[in-house]
Amino acid sequence: MTEGKVIVKNKLGIHARPAALLVRTAAKFSSDIFLTQNSMEINCKSIMNVMGMAAEPGSEITITASGEDEKEAVQKLIELFDNKFEED
């Protein structure tokens, strides 16, 4: 299992566009990928789950992946958060 922590840095948080980008990116990997905020853990490959998380700017999220490509998966998702989903 590989884990990484990120902060939501874009101005609008995880709304429809960033959620779709997260799900599209996660779907490229065979690993199981989860996002955890507070005590809520969701499947990162489900658009409804990611949007339902409603992560606001400044929220801390833990990315967890388990599988053969877990390290690459976590790294790519961390890059999305670090790049503010190319919004700002």
N, CA, C and O of each residue as an XYZ file, in Angstrom:
352
protein
N       0.846     -1.178      0.000
C       0.000      0.000      0.000
C       0.889      1.238      0.000
O       1.888      1.308      0.716
N       0.503      2.210     -0.818
C       1.209      3.487     -0.894
C       0.230      4.586     -0.515
O      -0.944      4.548     -0.883
N       0.734      5.570      0.232
C      -0.120      6.632      0.747
C       0.553      7.979      0.542
O       1.777      8.092      0.609
N      -0.254      8.990      0.294
C       0.242     10.355      0.186
C      -0.789     11.324      0.729
O      -1.991     11.071      0.646
N      -0.326     12.429      1.280
C      -1.233     13.453      1.810
C      -1.138     14.694      0.939
O      -0.055     15.088      0.508
N      -2.293     15.303      0.686
C      -2.361     16.506     -0.134
C      -3.305     17.515      0.513
O      -4.114     17.176      1.376
N      -3.178     18.748      0.076
C      -4.082     19.822      0.479
C      -4.772     20.318     -0.784
O      -4.127     20.497     -1.818
N      -6.068     20.537     -0.706
C      -6.807     21.094     -1.840
C      -6.399     22.560     -1.949
O      -6.685     23.357     -1.055
N      -5.724     22.914     -3.053
C      -5.154     24.248     -3.203
C      -5.911     25.145     -4.175
O      -5.738     26.364     -4.156
N      -6.748     24.553     -5.024
C      -7.463     25.395     -5.985
C      -8.591     26.153     -5.286
O      -9.082     25.723     -4.242
N      -8.995     27.275     -5.864
C      -9.931     28.196     -5.221
C     -11.322     27.625     -4.966
O     -11.974     28.005     -3.994
N     -11.781     26.722     -5.821
C     -13.160     26.238     -5.726
C     -13.283     24.855     -5.102
O     -14.392     24.338     -4.972
N     -12.171     24.248     -4.716
C     -12.235     22.917     -4.129
C     -12.508     21.854     -5.176
O     -12.306     22.076     -6.370
N     -12.969     20.698     -4.720
C     -13.228     19.586     -5.633
C     -14.675     19.684     -6.127
O     -15.593     19.142     -5.511
N     -14.855     20.376     -7.235
C     -16.154     20.477     -7.885
C     -16.148     19.533     -9.091
O     -15.281     18.664     -9.168
N     -17.068     19.672    -10.014
C     -17.244     18.706    -11.104
C     -15.987     18.484    -11.953
O     -15.620     17.339    -12.216
N     -15.337     19.542    -12.376
C     -14.179     19.384    -13.266
C     -13.014     18.675    -12.580
O     -12.501     17.704    -13.136
N     -12.567     19.113    -11.389
C     -11.490     18.388    -10.723
C     -11.880     16.944    -10.378
O     -11.048     16.039    -10.440
N     -13.145     16.743    -10.017
C     -13.599     15.383     -9.696
C     -13.466     14.489    -10.918
O     -12.990     13.359    -10.815
N     -13.885     14.991    -12.075
C     -13.777     14.210    -13.311
C     -12.318     13.927    -13.647
O     -11.987     12.830    -14.099
N     -11.451     14.898    -13.433
C     -10.027     14.717    -13.699
C      -9.426     13.662    -12.765
O      -8.627     12.830    -13.195
N      -9.808     13.699    -11.505
C      -9.336     12.686    -10.551
C      -9.787     11.283    -10.970
O      -8.989     10.346    -10.979
N     -11.059     11.149    -11.314
C     -11.607      9.838    -11.678
C     -10.966      9.332    -12.969
O     -10.599      8.160    -13.057
N     -10.829     10.207    -13.975
C     -10.189      9.811    -15.237
C      -8.759      9.348    -15.020
O      -8.323      8.356    -15.605
N      -8.036     10.066    -14.180
C      -6.645      9.700    -13.899
C      -6.583      8.386    -13.131
O      -5.788      7.508    -13.467
N      -7.408      8.243    -12.113
C      -7.417      7.013    -11.308
C      -7.778      5.795    -12.159
O      -7.249      4.705    -11.937
N      -8.670      5.974    -13.126
C      -9.117      4.864    -13.973
C      -7.998      4.297    -14.846
O      -8.111      3.175    -15.340
N      -6.933      5.050    -15.039
C      -5.798      4.585    -15.849
C      -4.966      3.537    -15.128
O      -4.126      2.880    -15.743
N      -5.191      3.376    -13.834
C      -4.384      2.467    -13.021
C      -5.210      1.258    -12.591
O      -6.420      1.355    -12.386
N      -4.537      0.127    -12.461
C      -5.236     -1.092    -12.030
C      -5.390     -1.160    -10.512
O      -6.208     -1.930    -10.008
N      -4.628     -0.378     -9.795
C      -4.682     -0.380     -8.327
C      -6.024      0.118     -7.818
O      -6.710      0.887     -8.493
N      -6.391     -0.323     -6.628
C      -7.533      0.234     -5.914
C      -7.056      1.554     -5.306
O      -6.012      1.604     -4.657
N      -7.825      2.614     -5.520
C      -7.408      3.940     -5.064
C      -8.538      4.570     -4.251
O      -9.691      4.603     -4.681
N      -8.182      5.066     -3.076
C      -9.164      5.679     -2.183
C      -8.691      7.056     -1.733
O      -7.493      7.303     -1.596
N      -9.648      7.942     -1.507
C      -9.388      9.259     -0.935
C     -10.049      9.288      0.428
O     -11.183      8.835      0.583
N      -9.339      9.822      1.421
C      -9.894      9.925      2.771
C      -9.796     11.372      3.237
O      -8.737     11.998      3.185
N     -10.940     11.881      3.697
C     -10.994     13.215      4.284
C     -11.725     13.072      5.599
O     -12.858     12.592      5.640
N     -11.077     13.488      6.678
C     -11.598     13.269      8.025
C     -11.808     11.762      8.177
O     -10.840     11.012      8.047
N     -12.997     11.294      8.440
C     -13.217      9.848      8.574
C     -13.932      9.271      7.352
O     -14.313      8.100      7.354
N     -14.117     10.081      6.316
C     -14.824      9.643      5.108
C     -13.833      9.091      4.083
O     -12.956      9.812      3.607
N     -13.980      7.803      3.745
C     -13.128      7.182      2.733
C     -13.985      6.844      1.515
O     -15.040      6.221      1.637
N     -13.512      7.268      0.329
C     -14.285      7.035     -0.888
C     -13.409      6.419     -1.969
O     -12.188      6.574     -1.968
N     -14.059      5.718     -2.889
C     -13.384      5.133     -4.038
C     -13.107      6.246     -5.044
O     -14.033      6.930     -5.478
N     -11.852      6.431     -5.415
C     -11.463      7.520     -6.303
C     -11.862      7.264     -7.757
O     -11.724      8.152     -8.598
N     -12.346      6.085     -8.058
C     -12.750      5.769     -9.432
C     -14.248      5.982     -9.649
O     -14.778      5.639    -10.706
N     -14.926      6.544     -8.658
C     -16.366      6.811     -8.743
C     -16.619      8.315     -8.720
O     -16.348      8.980     -7.721
N     -17.137      8.846     -9.823
C     -17.388     10.288     -9.905
C     -18.372     10.750     -8.836
O     -18.198     11.823     -8.257
N     -19.391      9.961     -8.573
C     -20.376     10.343     -7.553
C     -19.742     10.398     -6.165
O     -20.045     11.296     -5.379
N     -18.867      9.443     -5.863
C     -18.187      9.450     -4.567
C     -17.269     10.659     -4.430
O     -17.262     11.323     -3.394
N     -16.495     10.944     -5.477
C     -15.535     12.055     -5.406
C     -16.279     13.385     -5.273
O     -15.890     14.232     -4.469
N     -17.336     13.573     -6.048
C     -18.104     14.823     -5.944
C     -18.815     14.909     -4.601
O     -18.946     15.997     -4.040
N     -19.273     13.781     -4.081
C     -19.956     13.751     -2.789
C     -19.045     14.087     -1.623
O     -19.514     14.466     -0.550
N     -17.750     13.950     -1.834
C     -16.786     14.285     -0.793
C     -16.820     15.783     -0.482
O     -16.576     16.203      0.650
N     -17.126     16.574     -1.504
C     -17.260     18.032     -1.363
C     -16.076     18.662     -0.630
O     -16.257     19.448      0.300
N     -14.873     18.313     -1.054
C     -13.666     18.845     -0.413
C     -13.483     20.315     -0.767
O     -13.430     20.683     -1.940
N     -13.388     21.139      0.253
C     -13.237     22.577      0.084
C     -11.758     22.960      0.042
O     -10.898     22.172      0.435
N     -11.465     24.171     -0.436
C     -10.079     24.635     -0.418
C      -9.495     24.536      0.994
O     -10.154     24.895      1.970
N      -8.282     24.058      1.094
C      -7.618     23.913      2.379
C      -7.830     22.556      3.033
O      -7.187     22.246      4.036
N      -8.722     21.744      2.478
C      -8.973     20.409      3.036
C      -7.744     19.518      2.869
O      -7.060     19.565      1.846
N      -7.477     18.711      3.888
C      -6.395     17.722      3.790
C      -6.996     16.381      3.395
O      -7.957     15.913      4.005
N      -6.420     15.773      2.371
C      -6.903     14.496      1.857
C      -5.745     13.511      1.819
O      -4.621     13.861      1.458
N      -6.041     12.278      2.197
C      -5.059     11.202      2.097
C      -5.424     10.341      0.904
O      -6.563      9.891      0.775
N      -4.454     10.116      0.037
C      -4.617      9.240     -1.122
C      -3.976      7.908     -0.768
O      -2.818      7.866     -0.352
N      -4.720      6.818     -0.930
C      -4.210      5.484     -0.644
C      -4.436      4.610     -1.864
O      -5.533      4.577     -2.422
N      -3.389      3.899     -2.278
C      -3.514      2.980     -3.414
C      -2.902      1.643     -3.047
O      -1.921      1.561     -2.308
N      -3.511      0.600     -3.585
C      -3.029     -0.750     -3.339
C      -3.113     -1.534     -4.645
O      -4.190     -1.684     -5.222
N      -1.968     -2.031     -5.105
C      -1.931     -2.787     -6.355
C      -0.586     -2.669     -7.015
O       0.335     -2.064     -6.467
N      -0.470     -3.246     -8.192
C       0.839     -3.318     -8.858
C       1.386     -1.969     -9.302
O       2.602     -1.819     -9.419
N       0.527     -0.984     -9.553
C       0.989      0.337     -9.994
C       0.649      1.430     -8.970
O       0.428      2.587     -9.327
N       0.613      1.036     -7.696
C       0.177      1.953     -6.629
C       1.038      3.194     -6.498
O       0.511      4.283     -6.269
N       2.344      3.059     -6.637
C       3.230      4.221     -6.464
C       2.999      5.254     -7.556
O       2.929      6.452     -7.278
N       2.881      4.792     -8.806
C       2.637      5.712     -9.916
C       1.273      6.377     -9.766
O       1.125      7.565    -10.052
N       0.282      5.618     -9.322
C      -1.065      6.158     -9.150
C      -1.074      7.288     -8.126
O      -1.613      8.363     -8.389
N      -0.487      7.048     -6.977
C      -0.459      8.076     -5.926
C       0.306      9.296     -6.413
O      -0.122     10.426     -6.176
N       1.430      9.089     -7.088
C       2.229     10.215     -7.583
C       1.444     11.065     -8.575
O       1.477     12.293     -8.489
N       0.744     10.443     -9.509
C      -0.040     11.193    -10.499
C      -1.165     11.996     -9.844
O      -1.429     13.134    -10.234
N      -1.818     11.408     -8.861
C      -2.896     12.124     -8.184
C      -2.352     13.278     -7.348
O      -2.966     14.344     -7.291
N      -1.215     13.077     -6.704
C      -0.577     14.172     -5.955
C      -0.248     15.322     -6.903
O      -0.428     16.487     -6.547
N       0.229     15.008     -8.101
C       0.544     16.044     -9.090
C      -0.695     16.863     -9.455
O      -0.608     18.081     -9.609
N      -1.849     16.201     -9.594
C      -3.086     16.932     -9.895
C      -3.395     17.955     -8.811
O      -3.718     19.106     -9.108
N      -3.296     17.532     -7.550
C      -3.558     18.448     -6.433
C      -2.522     19.564     -6.400
O      -2.871     20.730     -6.218
N      -1.241     19.211     -6.576
C      -0.174     20.221     -6.538
C      -0.318     21.252     -7.646
O       0.019     22.422     -7.465
N      -0.827     20.806     -8.805
C      -1.018     21.712     -9.950
C      -2.368     22.417     -9.918
O      -2.760     23.060    -10.891
N      -3.085     22.295     -8.788
C      -4.394     22.938     -8.601
C      -5.372     22.578     -9.704
O      -6.216     23.386    -10.089
N      -5.249     21.344    -10.213
C      -6.120     20.846    -11.270
C      -6.101     21.768    -12.487
O      -7.068     21.846    -13.244
N      -4.964     22.470    -12.658
C      -4.750     23.412    -13.779
C      -5.814     24.494    -13.847
O      -6.166     24.961    -14.929
N      -6.325     24.891    -12.684
C      -7.375     25.920    -12.625
C      -6.858     27.302    -12.265
O      -7.382     28.295    -12.769
N      -5.867     27.399    -11.426
C      -5.423     28.718    -10.962
C      -4.151     29.136    -11.666
O      -3.627     30.219    -11.405
